Amino acid sequence: MDLLADLLKITLPAALVIYGMYVTVISFLKKEREKLLLNLKTQNTQTVLPIRLQAGERLCLLLERITPNNLVRRINQHSFSAKDLHTQLLHEVRDEFNHNLSQQVYFSDETWESVKRAVEGVVTIINSSFQDMNDEARGIDLAKRIFQRSLDEKNDGIQIALSNVKSEIRIYF
């Protein structure tokens, strides 16, 4: 019996010390893990934030470049027929959009959908303006028609998309 009591006197304190060390080590490791995760998130933010900002800049630039007024002024040449201008405008809009497709990764689905609707709206304006033209029409006639249609447009998809992109960028500041 004395042997059992002596054994308990030795093992019980040793077990309590071991348990205390176990709890201390687990707590320390948990805090270290949280610290590492915080550092990782901070590094991730430092890396991803500039990329997101650049994506926002690129989408704003895309939307500004495909605005009908800017697009026609940049592409139109006096020698173009209406058909040539129509082809060039559609080509430019599609190239701009395709060049910026990867930017959708950095934005919400709603914002990206508004950008797509804006691009589709510009294509619609260009196509509907061209449909009214005769075969001998000059590029300047198509340009005037596009300007008029874009002015008549009540729901400006480009402004909506720009607003969505800017709002989403502001979240990070």
Backbone hydrogen bonds, N-H to C=O, Kabsch-Sander energy under -0.5 kcal/mol:
donor,donor_aa,acceptor,acceptor_aa,energy
5,A,1,M,-2.4
6,D,2,D,-2.7
7,L,3,L,-2.5
8,L,4,L,-2.4
9,K,5,A,-2.3
10,I,6,D,-1.3
11,T,7,L,-3.0
12,L,8,L,-2.2
14,A,10,I,-1.5
15,A,11,T,-3.0
16,L,12,L,-2.3
17,V,13,P,-2.5
18,I,14,A,-2.5
19,Y,15,A,-2.7
20,G,16,L,-2.6
21,M,17,V,-2.5
22,Y,18,I,-2.4
23,V,19,Y,-2.6
24,T,20,G,-2.3
25,V,21,M,-2.9
26,I,22,Y,-2.6
27,S,23,V,-2.4
28,F,24,T,-2.6
29,L,25,V,-2.8
30,K,26,I,-2.3
31,K,27,S,-2.3
32,E,28,F,-2.5
33,R,29,L,-2.3
34,E,30,K,-2.3
35,K,31,K,-2.3
36,L,32,E,-2.5
37,L,33,R,-2.5
38,L,34,E,-2.3
39,N,35,K,-2.4
40,L,36,L,-2.6
41,K,37,L,-2.7
42,T,38,L,-2.4
43,Q,39,N,-2.7
44,N,40,L,-2.7
45,T,41,K,-2.7
46,Q,42,T,-2.4
47,T,43,Q,-1.6
48,V,44,N,-3.4
49,L,45,T,-2.4
51,I,47,T,-0.8
52,R,48,V,-2.9
53,L,49,L,-2.6
54,Q,50,P,-2.3
55,A,51,I,-2.4
56,G,52,R,-2.4
57,E,53,L,-2.4
58,R,54,Q,-2.5
59,L,55,A,-2.3
60,C,56,G,-2.4
61,L,57,E,-2.5
62,L,58,R,-2.6
63,L,59,L,-2.6
64,E,60,C,-2.4
65,R,61,L,-2.8
66,I,62,L,-1.9
67,T,64,E,-0.7
71,L,67,T,-3.1
72,V,68,P,-2.7
73,R,69,N,-2.0
74,R,70,N,-1.9
75,I,71,L,-2.2
76,N,72,V,-2.7
80,F,77,Q,-1.6
82,A,137,A,-2.5
85,L,81,S,-2.5
86,H,82,A,-2.6
87,T,83,K,-2.5
88,Q,84,D,-2.6
89,L,85,L,-2.9
90,L,86,H,-2.3
91,H,87,T,-2.3
92,E,88,Q,-2.5
93,V,89,L,-2.5
94,R,90,L,-2.5
95,D,91,H,-2.5
96,E,92,E,-2.6
97,F,93,V,-2.4
98,N,94,R,-3.0
99,H,95,D,-2.3
100,N,96,E,-0.9
100,N,97,F,-1.0
101,L,98,N,-1.0
103,Q,100,N,-1.5
104,Q,101,L,-1.6
105,V,102,S,-1.4
106,Y,103,Q,-1.5
107,F,104,Q,-1.2
112,W,108,S,-2.4
113,E,109,D,-2.5
114,S,110,E,-1.9
115,V,111,T,-1.8
116,K,112,W,-2.5
117,R,113,E,-2.7
118,A,114,S,-1.9
119,V,115,V,-2.3
120,E,116,K,-2.7
121,G,117,R,-2.4
122,V,118,A,-2.0
123,V,119,V,-2.3
124,T,120,E,-2.4
125,I,121,G,-2.3
126,I,122,V,-2.5
127,N,123,V,-2.8
128,S,124,T,-3.0
129,S,125,I,-2.0
130,F,126,I,-2.0
131,Q,127,N,-2.0
132,D,128,S,-0.8
133,M,130,F,-1.7
137,A,134,N,-1.4
139,G,80,F,-2.6
142,L,138,R,-1.6
143,A,139,G,-2.6
144,K,140,I,-2.2
145,R,141,D,-2.1
146,I,142,L,-2.6
147,F,143,A,-2.6
148,Q,144,K,-2.5
149,R,145,R,-2.6
150,S,146,I,-2.6
151,L,147,F,-1.8
152,D,148,Q,-2.2
153,E,149,R,-1.4
156,D,154,K,-1.0
157,G,155,N,-1.1
160,I,156,D,-1.8
161,A,157,G,-2.5
162,L,158,I,-2.8
163,S,159,Q,-2.3
164,N,160,I,-2.3
165,V,161,A,-2.6
166,K,162,L,-2.6
167,S,163,S,-2.4
168,E,164,N,-2.2
169,I,165,V,-2.0
170,R,166,K,-2.2
171,I,167,S,-0.7
172,Y,169,I,-1.5
173,F,170,R,-1.5
